[in-house]
Amino acid sequence: MLRTHHDTKLVLNMLLANGVRLETDNDGYLQRFDDWSEAVAEMIAASDRIILSEAHWEIIRTLRIFYLRYEQSPAMRPLVKFIGQQLGADKGNSIYLLKLFPGSPAKIASKIAGLPRPEHCL
């Protein structure tokens, strides 16, 4: 599978970002937390046809805080609860998150945030 956006290519288990190779798993999740940057996040999002707005960044930054605190990527329920606690009830709900990250917000947002795939997400 080969996806291209600007100077980014996702080839098998590697993300090429500005000439730097970043290892990913089979689903495109970064293998190393420290490989993440906002530029890498934008490339991963673009490969999923998402253009990141400030609303997206708020969730992504909060997800990274969750990961540093709990050492895991949240499934949907813990994600909604944590977002609600950190950003307010208007953002801590499934509908809001689905608008930003269509399909599976916990999986897609975690991938863009440079986190591992949440264990309990289909």
Backbone as CSV, one residue per row, in Angstrom:
resi,resn,N_x,N_y,N_z,CA_x,CA_y,CA_z,C_x,C_y,C_z
1,MET,0.847,-1.168,0.000,0.000,0.000,0.000,0.895,1.233,0.000
2,LEU,0.604,2.161,-0.870,1.408,3.366,-0.982,0.483,4.565,-1.032
3,ARG,0.634,5.459,-0.081,-0.131,6.709,-0.063,0.865,7.837,-0.160
4,THR,0.522,8.845,-0.907,1.436,9.968,-1.057,0.726,11.268,-0.737
5,HIS,1.385,12.126,0.009,0.909,13.488,0.282,2.149,14.346,0.406
6,HIS,2.286,15.278,-0.483,3.463,16.155,-0.513,4.726,15.305,-0.507
7,ASP,5.561,15.440,0.510,6.798,14.676,0.557,6.708,13.533,1.568
8,THR,5.513,12.981,1.744,5.289,11.901,2.691,4.818,10.671,1.949
9,LYS,5.378,9.531,2.288,4.916,8.275,1.717,4.785,7.259,2.841
10,LEU,3.679,6.529,2.855,3.487,5.455,3.809,3.691,4.173,3.029
11,VAL,4.792,3.493,3.267,5.128,2.300,2.517,5.307,1.162,3.518
12,LEU,4.418,0.183,3.450,4.456,-0.946,4.360,4.610,-0.469,5.798
13,ASN,5.757,-0.694,6.434,5.909,-0.348,7.845,6.865,0.818,8.050
14,MET,6.779,1.800,7.153,7.700,2.922,7.232,6.966,4.183,6.792
15,LEU,7.176,5.250,7.504,6.670,6.561,7.117,7.892,7.395,6.764
16,LEU,7.912,7.921,5.546,9.003,8.799,5.137,8.530,10.228,5.319
17,ALA,9.149,10.928,6.247,8.755,12.304,6.543,9.954,13.205,6.314
18,ASN,9.889,13.997,5.248,10.995,14.901,4.910,12.337,14.171,4.855
19,GLY,12.323,12.979,4.264,13.540,12.213,4.094,13.949,11.385,5.294
20,VAL,13.214,11.465,6.397,13.519,10.691,7.597,12.562,9.502,7.658
21,ARG,13.113,8.318,7.877,12.288,7.103,7.958,11.828,6.874,9.392
22,LEU,10.525,6.750,9.548,9.938,6.479,10.861,9.236,5.139,10.789
23,GLU,9.535,4.253,11.720,8.926,2.928,11.717,7.482,3.005,12.194
24,THR,6.618,2.250,11.500,5.212,2.141,11.883,4.846,0.664,11.968
25,ASP,3.707,0.387,12.585,3.202,-0.976,12.550,2.429,-1.162,11.242
26,ASN,1.782,-2.292,11.078,1.065,-2.591,9.832,-0.096,-1.644,9.560
27,ASP,-0.601,-0.971,10.591,-1.734,-0.063,10.434,-1.315,1.404,10.362
28,GLY,-0.015,1.664,10.349,0.468,3.033,10.215,0.690,3.776,11.522
29,TYR,0.610,3.090,12.655,0.867,3.720,13.956,2.374,3.776,14.175
30,LEU,2.874,4.917,14.641,4.306,5.043,14.915,4.745,4.019,15.947
31,GLN,5.931,3.474,15.753,6.480,2.495,16.694,7.109,3.174,17.910
32,ARG,7.612,4.398,17.733,8.272,5.099,18.836,7.580,6.432,19.107
33,PHE,7.163,6.617,20.336,6.487,7.827,20.789,7.295,9.080,20.444
34,ASP,8.610,9.011,20.612,9.475,10.179,20.403,9.680,10.546,18.936
35,ASP,9.225,9.698,18.007,9.311,10.030,16.583,8.258,11.053,16.172
36,TRP,7.275,11.282,17.023,6.151,12.158,16.700,6.554,13.628,16.740
37,SER,5.975,14.385,15.852,6.064,15.840,15.870,4.764,16.358,15.258
38,GLU,4.521,17.629,15.354,3.309,18.179,14.741,3.346,18.002,13.230
39,ALA,4.520,18.109,12.633,4.635,17.907,11.180,4.291,16.463,10.810
40,VAL,4.760,15.508,11.604,4.435,14.099,11.358,2.934,13.894,11.533
41,ALA,2.351,14.506,12.556,0.901,14.384,12.779,0.122,14.881,11.568
42,GLU,0.551,15.999,11.014,-0.135,16.539,9.834,-0.048,15.580,8.652
43,MET,1.088,14.914,8.510,1.249,13.952,7.413,0.373,12.719,7.610
44,ILE,0.336,12.221,8.837,-0.503,11.060,9.124,-1.971,11.427,8.904
45,ALA,-2.375,12.590,9.385,-3.758,13.047,9.205,-4.090,13.178,7.725
46,ALA,-3.186,13.758,6.956,-3.419,13.932,5.522,-3.606,12.589,4.826
47,SER,-2.885,11.566,5.276,-3.038,10.244,4.667,-4.425,9.671,4.945
48,ASP,-5.075,10.167,5.999,-6.462,9.781,6.312,-7.454,10.848,5.856
49,ARG,-6.981,11.786,5.028,-7.801,12.863,4.470,-8.405,13.771,5.548
50,ILE,-7.602,14.055,6.560,-8.021,14.965,7.626,-7.071,16.155,7.621
51,ILE,-7.643,17.355,7.569,-6.863,18.582,7.690,-7.037,19.060,9.133
52,LEU,-5.939,19.155,9.849,-6.011,19.445,11.276,-6.314,20.913,11.554
53,SER,-7.368,21.116,12.356,-7.764,22.440,12.831,-7.327,22.560,14.290
54,GLU,-7.541,23.713,14.883,-7.213,23.877,16.303,-8.032,22.908,17.164
55,ALA,-9.258,22.616,16.766,-10.086,21.653,17.510,-9.434,20.269,17.505
56,HIS,-8.874,19.868,16.365,-8.166,18.584,16.294,-6.947,18.596,17.221
57,TRP,-6.178,19.701,17.136,-4.958,19.792,17.946,-5.257,19.708,19.436
58,GLU,-6.359,20.290,19.850,-6.753,20.225,21.261,-6.910,18.770,21.708
59,ILE,-7.578,17.973,20.881,-7.785,16.558,21.200,-6.454,15.813,21.150
60,ILE,-5.662,16.058,20.124,-4.378,15.368,19.964,-3.458,15.645,21.156
61,ARG,-3.362,16.894,21.559,-2.505,17.240,22.708,-3.020,16.594,23.994
62,THR,-4.330,16.561,24.148,-4.925,15.947,25.334,-4.698,14.439,25.331
63,LEU,-4.762,13.822,24.164,-4.475,12.390,24.038,-3.038,12.085,24.454
64,ARG,-2.113,12.924,24.057,-0.713,12.705,24.424,-0.511,12.838,25.939
65,ILE,-1.259,13.738,26.565,-1.226,13.855,28.032,-1.764,12.571,28.656
66,PHE,-2.884,12.057,28.125,-3.450,10.803,28.625,-2.399,9.699,28.559
67,TYR,-1.735,9.593,27.402,-0.751,8.526,27.215,0.412,8.658,28.207
68,LEU,0.912,9.856,28.396,2.011,10.052,29.343,1.584,9.733,30.776
69,ARG,0.340,10.002,31.093,-0.168,9.753,32.443,-0.461,8.275,32.685
70,TYR,-1.090,7.595,31.720,-1.565,6.230,31.923,-0.795,5.166,31.137
71,GLU,0.140,5.582,30.288,0.968,4.681,29.491,0.163,3.728,28.620
72,GLN,-0.938,4.221,28.092,-1.746,3.465,27.132,-2.604,4.427,26.329
73,SER,-3.020,3.949,25.172,-3.948,4.731,24.350,-5.357,4.401,24.799
74,PRO,-6.211,5.401,24.945,-7.553,5.129,25.450,-8.484,4.565,24.376
75,ALA,-9.338,3.643,24.787,-10.456,3.230,23.947,-11.478,4.373,23.989
76,MET,-12.577,4.218,23.294,-13.527,5.327,23.142,-14.087,5.843,24.475
77,ARG,-14.556,4.976,25.340,-15.155,5.455,26.606,-14.172,6.233,27.474
78,PRO,-12.971,5.678,27.719,-12.008,6.471,28.499,-11.602,7.772,27.797
79,LEU,-11.549,7.735,26.466,-11.215,8.943,25.708,-12.269,10.019,25.947
80,VAL,-13.525,9.666,25.784,-14.622,10.621,25.972,-14.587,11.180,27.400
81,LYS,-14.394,10.312,28.371,-14.372,10.742,29.774,-13.210,11.701,30.035
82,PHE,-12.020,11.355,29.553,-10.844,12.192,29.788,-10.973,13.530,29.079
83,ILE,-11.440,13.515,27.839,-11.635,14.771,27.102,-12.634,15.648,27.856
84,GLY,-13.708,15.045,28.347,-14.698,15.794,29.121,-14.103,16.424,30.363
85,GLN,-13.267,15.671,31.066,-12.626,16.186,32.275,-11.650,17.320,31.966
86,GLN,-10.923,17.171,30.872,-9.874,18.139,30.537,-10.381,19.356,29.761
87,LEU,-11.349,19.122,28.849,-11.769,20.181,27.930,-13.228,20.597,28.063
88,GLY,-13.979,19.891,28.895,-15.382,20.236,29.092,-16.338,19.272,28.411
89,ALA,-17.551,19.225,28.938,-18.560,18.282,28.455,-18.936,18.503,26.995
90,ASP,-18.843,19.734,26.505,-19.197,19.996,25.113,-18.230,19.304,24.144
91,LYS,-17.014,19.017,24.586,-16.035,18.333,23.738,-15.867,16.873,24.128
92,GLY,-16.249,16.534,25.333,-16.137,15.164,25.829,-17.376,14.360,25.513
93,ASN,-17.688,14.253,24.229,-18.813,13.401,23.821,-18.512,12.786,22.461
94,SER,-19.129,11.661,22.213,-18.850,10.879,21.003,-19.143,11.644,19.725
95,ILE,-20.222,12.391,19.700,-20.620,13.100,18.476,-19.563,14.132,18.091
96,TYR,-19.080,14.895,19.047,-18.040,15.889,18.782,-16.789,15.215,18.213
97,LEU,-16.364,14.128,18.853,-15.157,13.430,18.422,-15.325,12.785,17.051
98,LEU,-16.521,12.272,16.768,-16.790,11.677,15.447,-16.737,12.720,14.334
99,LYS,-17.139,13.935,14.632,-17.062,14.998,13.621,-15.609,15.319,13.276
100,LEU,-14.744,15.265,14.273,-13.328,15.567,14.052,-12.568,14.389,13.454
101,PHE,-12.869,13.199,13.939,-12.157,11.983,13.535,-13.176,10.925,13.115
102,PRO,-13.734,11.056,11.913,-14.800,10.160,11.460,-14.380,8.691,11.438
103,GLY,-15.329,7.849,11.780,-15.085,6.409,11.779,-14.852,5.899,13.181
104,SER,-13.627,5.964,13.626,-13.256,5.497,14.963,-12.343,6.538,15.615
105,PRO,-12.930,7.507,16.322,-12.136,8.594,16.890,-10.952,8.143,17.751
106,ALA,-11.147,7.135,18.578,-10.054,6.702,19.453,-8.880,6.177,18.628
107,LYS,-9.159,5.389,17.611,-8.087,4.840,16.777,-7.426,5.912,15.920
108,ILE,-8.217,6.695,15.241,-7.674,7.687,14.311,-6.910,8.781,15.055
109,ALA,-7.496,9.296,16.125,-6.827,10.350,16.889,-5.535,9.829,17.533
110,SER,-5.556,8.595,18.023,-4.345,8.011,18.607,-3.246,7.884,17.567
111,LYS,-3.616,7.452,16.379,-2.628,7.304,15.299,-2.004,8.659,14.958
112,ILE,-2.839,9.674,14.809,-2.336,11.011,14.480,-1.487,11.577,15.626
113,ALA,-1.843,11.224,16.865,-1.113,11.704,18.043,0.190,10.933,18.279
114,GLY,0.476,9.943,17.435,1.709,9.183,17.577,1.675,8.135,18.664
115,LEU,0.466,7.719,19.041,0.298,6.721,20.094,0.069,5.339,19.484
116,PRO,0.242,4.284,20.290,-0.091,2.946,19.796,-1.602,2.817,19.580
117,ARG,-1.990,1.833,18.803,-3.403,1.553,18.588,-4.038,1.195,19.931
118,PRO,-5.190,1.781,20.253,-5.870,1.414,21.505,-6.195,-0.078,21.506
119,GLU,-5.948,-0.732,22.627,-6.096,-2.189,22.703,-7.529,-2.670,22.518
120,HIS,-8.497,-1.926,22.990,-9.867,-2.426,22.985,-10.731,-1.755,21.924
121,CYS,-10.141,-1.384,20.810,-10.891,-0.791,19.701,-10.893,-1.766,18.538
122,LEU,-12.048,-1.909,17.928,-12.152,-2.806,16.779,-11.513,-2.196,15.549
